[in-house]
């Protein structure tokens, strides 16, 4: 199973774009919430770093899962592979994936809470 980093944020980005369009149509500026334009620019710049961090994490989890799948295939095809190492790799990949799902759930929960804030 391959995980694509861009698919995790597609919904978030589309919702964000809809909010930007609706605020522009209503005549509001992006800094109408009381945030100075310098702070808004800083937040946009740091957002790219966060996206890179999450994308790298998803990539590492994906790599772990692919490696463990290859190890299982090698073991099943009769190659000389330690079953303990294969099992250990499977457990690490599973734990990393579960952690990734929990991080995603927390991010979505935070997004929904922010989305429900009335300004």
N, C-alpha and C positions, 0 to 999 in steps of 0.2 A: 504494500500500500504506500503510495507516494502522497506526501502532504505538500501542497503548494502554498507558500507564504502569502501570496497575493490574494488567495481566496478567503483568508481569515479576516482581511480588512476591507473586502469589497463592499459589504453591507455598511460598515462604518463610514467609508468614504462616500457612498451614495447618499446616506442620511446627512452627512456633513455638507455635501454639495447642495442638497435640497434646502437645508437651513440657510446657507449662504445666499442662494437665489431668492428665497422668500424674504430674507432681511433686506436684500438690495431692492426688491420690488416694493417693499413697504417704506423705503426711504431711510432705513436705519444704516448706520455705518457699522463696521465690524468692531469698532472700539466704543460703541454706545453703551456698553455695560459698565463703563467707568474705568476700564483698563487703558492706560496710556498706550500710544502707538509704539513706543519703544518696548514696552513689556509684551505687547502683542507680537511684535517682530521676534523678540527673544523666544517666545513660546513656539512660534512657527519653526524657528531654527532648531530648537531642542526636540521638536516632534520628529524630525527626520532621524535623529540619533536613536530615539526610542523605537521607531519603525525598523531601523537597521538592527538594533539589539534583538527585537522580537523575531525578525526574519532570520537572523543568525541562529537563534535558538531553535526555530522550526527546522532550519536546515540541518542542524546537528541531530535533532531527534529523527529526522528522515534518514540521515546517514546511518544512525545506529540501527534503525529498523531494517534498512537494506542490507547492512553488514550481517545482522543476525539471520536474516532470511537466506543470504548466501551461505552462511555457516551451516544452517540446517540442511540446505540442499547438498552441500558438500558431504555432510555426515550421512545423509540418506543415500547418496550415490556410492558410498563405500570408501571414500577417501579417509586418510589417517587424520582424524580430527578428534580432540579430546571432548567427550560428551559433557564434562563438567564446564569446560570453557563455552561450549555452545549454550548450555542451560544458563550459565551466568550472563552471557551476552543477551539472551532472550529476556531475562529478568531485568537487566539494565535498560533495554529498549522499552520494555513494558512500563517500567517505573517512570522513565523519561516522558513517555507518551501520556501517562496519567497525569503527571505534573503539568505538562503542556495544556491538557484539557482543563485542568483546574485554573491555570493562569488565564486561559481564554474565558472561562466562566466568570472569573472575577472581573476581567476587563469588560465583559458584556454587562455585568451587573453594575459596574461603575458608570458605564456609558448610559444605561437606562436610567440610573439615578440622576445623572447630569441632565439627561433629556427631559426628565420630569420636573426639573426646577423651573419655577415660574419667575420670570424677570419683570 
